[in-house]
Amino acid sequence: MAQGFFKHIPNINYDFKSDGKLYQAKDLFRKVSVWNYLQEGVAGYSYYRITEGERPDVVAAKLYGDSTLYWTFWLVNENLQDHSDWPKSQQLFEKFLDRKYSGKCLVAANSTDIVSYTTGKFTLGEKVSQSSTAYGFVTDVDPTYNRITVQIPLTATDSFTTGSTVTGASSEKSFTISNIQNERDAVNHYTTVIVAQVSGTVSSSTSVTLATSNSLITTGQVVTGTGISGSVSVSAINGTALTLSNAQTIVNNTILSFGTETVRTTVELNNTAVTNERYELDLNEERHLIRYIPAVYIPRVVREFTSLVRD
């Protein structure tokens, strides 16, 4: 659906693999530089929440009275890079998951079982076998989570089993399978919420003293917790000295949480696992809220964008 946008973007030749071979691709850097110029004349964005199954051309017709202007959504939303990034209906989302995460994750006991300076590593595309009838082909090598992901062909009549040894045909690397997961249920990452404890009672003040400093707390983060009233964010942080955007009354020892986003980590201890399915579901949900150029600016933006991107 974003062809209307990409037809305005010229092609460039780029050496993706640093091997001297040039591949043709869209010059998306041109998009960024042009929009940085155009937005100087746009006072602000408006926001729209996409309903279930609503197509971009339908949204454009609703907002602008012109369905062909759907490509402008790709111009102003960083998380819309191509047509596949438009939020999916439940039916399309399930098909997407089945297609993208159709493999099996074979988990080893240690990361060195997957990648090692001394014993080598599994390679993408190689055949790995448990037996002549239980085998697959490697689609991902992930030492962070001690696993390889394999696509199992229909010709494999048996399944991988825990406790068995799997061996790579070309790498000759092997390990004992400690766990097997469907790829969509496998861990994408772990998250940890940024928290800090208040030291001393705060009475109608923006100044808060924390019990200990936390380098993960940064200005702009949303602050929540008992005693926090309204929309509050971090205005400044210096060691244990925290300044809030609005005056608050908070009792001593209150635990405050910081940030609308969680910190991604590979550590399992005391953190929450986010599966591939959960990750894609959250991403799809975030994309339902898009920003768009107010209709009053559209004629100018379309005219100048088309001109500038070709220059």
MOSULBEL-V667487 format. One line per field, one symbol per residue. psi: psi as a letter, one per 40 degrees, with the letter a starting at -180 (. if undefined). Layout:
# MOSULBEL-V667487
psi=???
This chain:
# MOSULBEL-V667487
psi=eedddedehiiihhgdefeehhihihgeddddddddddedehdiiiihhhihehiddddddddeeheeeddddddehdegdadeehhiidddddddddddgeahhhhidideddhiddeaiiiheihhidaeehiahheihgddffiihihhideheiiiiieihhhhdddeiiihhdihihddeihdiiihhhiihhhiihhfiehhhidiiheehiieihhiihehhahhihdihgbehhhidihihhiiehhiihheiihhiehdheihhhidddddddddddedhiiihiddedddddddddddde.
